[in-house]
Amino acid sequence: MATNESGHSKRGLASADEKTRSEVARKGGQAVSRNRQHMAEIGRKGGVAVSRDRQHMAEIGRKGGEARGTPGSEQQNEKKSA
C-alpha cells in the first residue's frame, strides 16, 4: 500500500495515480453540472425545512451578530483596512 509524506497509508482514490483521480473528479463535475436544476431544488427544500424552525434561525442570527461584534474578528479587520 502506498504512503503519503507523513507516512500514513493511502486508501481508496488517494492511492490511485494522478490521471485516475483527475478522471474521477472530472466525471463528478459533469454529473453535478448535468443535474444543476435538480441540485438547486434540493438546496431550496433544505433551506425551507431549516427556516421553518424559527427558534433555530433566531439562534443562528444571534451567533452571527455576536461574532460580527467581537473585536478582532476577521470581518472587523477587513472593514478597518478598507
FILUMPA-375252 format. One record per residue (C-alpha): x, y, z. Coordinates in steps of 0.1 Angstrom, whole numbers, padded with zeros to 4 digits, always signed. Layout:
<drenmis>
XYZ ...
</drenmis>
This chain:
<drenmis>
+0000+0000+0000 +0013+0035-0009 +0021+0060+0018 +0019+0098+0018 +0045+0123+0030 +0035+0118+0067 +0040+0081+0065 +0003+0072+0066 -0011+0047+0042 -0032+0059+0013 -0066+0042+0007 -0092+0044-0020 -0087+0072-0045 -0057+0085-0025 -0038+0055-0037 -0047+0060-0074 -0024+0077-0098 -0029+0114-0107 -0046+0106-0140 -0072+0084-0124 -0080+0109-0096 -0084+0136-0123 -0107+0115-0143 -0129+0107-0113 -0131+0144-0104 -0140+0154-0139 -0168+0128-0140 -0181+0141-0107 -0182+0177-0120 -0200+0166-0151 -0226+0148-0131 -0233+0179-0110 -0235+0202-0140 -0260+0180-0157 -0283+0180-0127 -0278+0216-0117 -0316+0223-0116 -0322+0192-0095 -0294+0202-0071 -0308+0237-0068 -0342+0222-0059 -0327+0200-0032 -0309+0231-0017 -0342+0251-0017 -0360+0223+0001 -0333+0221+0027 -0334+0259+0032 -0372+0258+0036 -0370+0230+0061 -0344+0247+0082 -0362+0281+0081 -0394+0266+0095 -0377+0263+0129 -0378+0300+0139 -0360+0294+0171 -0331+0278+0153 -0330+0307+0128 -0330+0332+0156 -0301+0314+0173 -0281+0314+0140 -0287+0352+0136 -0277+0358+0172 -0245+0339+0168 -0237+0359+0136 -0243+0392+0153 -0221+0382+0183 -0193+0371+0160 -0195+0403+0140 -0194+0425+0170 -0164+0407+0185 -0132+0429+0185 -0105+0413+0163 -0129+0393+0142 -0119+0389+0105 -0149+0410+0093 -0140+0439+0116 -0103+0438+0104 -0114+0438+0068 -0135+0469+0073 -0107+0487+0091 -0082+0480+0063 -0106+0491+0035 
</drenmis>
